Amino acid sequence: MALHTALQDANGSDEQSRVIRISLDTSNRMRLSVSDIWEGDRKVVFDGRIILVAEPEVSDALAGRTLAIQTTGGRSAFTLRPTRDADA
């Protein structure tokens, strides 16, 4: 839901072609940004819509992990944690 809301806020509408991209920066840290869908992206679908994408190399690093988003003081941060069997 947080990613869906972020897309609406970033686009000013529910534009279907824009997604949240998870990528690696030059220091190998993961970043989230609003992006278009690129050929070869691995996709996460939520509520019938592609909401999150990653290049295959980044996607492989995320296997078995759950993306958690925390909002504190109006700022959001994300963390990755191992997926528990109950969350899979």
N, C-alpha and C positions, 0 to 999 in steps of 0.2 A: 504494500500500500504506500509506503514511504517513497519508493521509486516512482510509482505512478503519479503521486502528488508532485514530486519534483519535476517530472516531465511537464505536467500541466502548468506549474509555476514558471518554468523556463520558456515554454512556448507560448504562454498566454492562451492556449487552447489544448485540445486533446489530439494534436496532430499525430497521425499514425506512423509517419515515416521517421520520426525522431525517437531515439532510444537512449538509455543510459549505457555508456561504454565503460567497461573496466579494462584498464590497460596498465602497462608498466612504464614508469618514467625512466630517464637516463640513469637514475640511481637505483633502479630495480625496485622502486616502491610502487604499490598499486594506487591508481587514481581512478576516480569516477568523473565522467564528463558527459554532456549531452552530445549526441553524434547521430549520423546517419548509419544505416545498416550497410556493411561492406560485404562483398562476396567472400565466402569462406568463414564468416563469423559463426560462432556457436551461439545459439539463442536460448533465452529463458522466456517462456510464455506465461503470462499472468492474466487471468480473466479474458482469455481469447485474444490477447495482444502481445506482441513481442515487446518486452519491457527492458531487458538487459541483454547485452551482447559482449562477447570477448573473442579476440583472435584465438585460434586453436592452441597456441603455445601458452597463453595466459589461462585459457580454459582448462588445460591439462593440470596446471598448478592448483586450480580451484577444486579439482575432483575430491569428493569426500569432505568438503567444507561447507559451512553455512554462513551466509552473509548476514551480519547483525548490524542494525543501524541504531545509534543512540543520539538523541537530541538533548543538548544541554545549553542553556542560555541562548537559545535561538540558533545555535550552530549544530550541524549534524556531523557525526563521525561514523565510520564503518569499521568493523573488525571482522575477521574471519576466524571461525572456530571449527574444530572437528565436528562433523555431523554425528549426532547420536542416532542410534537405530530408530528411535521413536520419531525423529524429525525427518527421516528419509522418505 
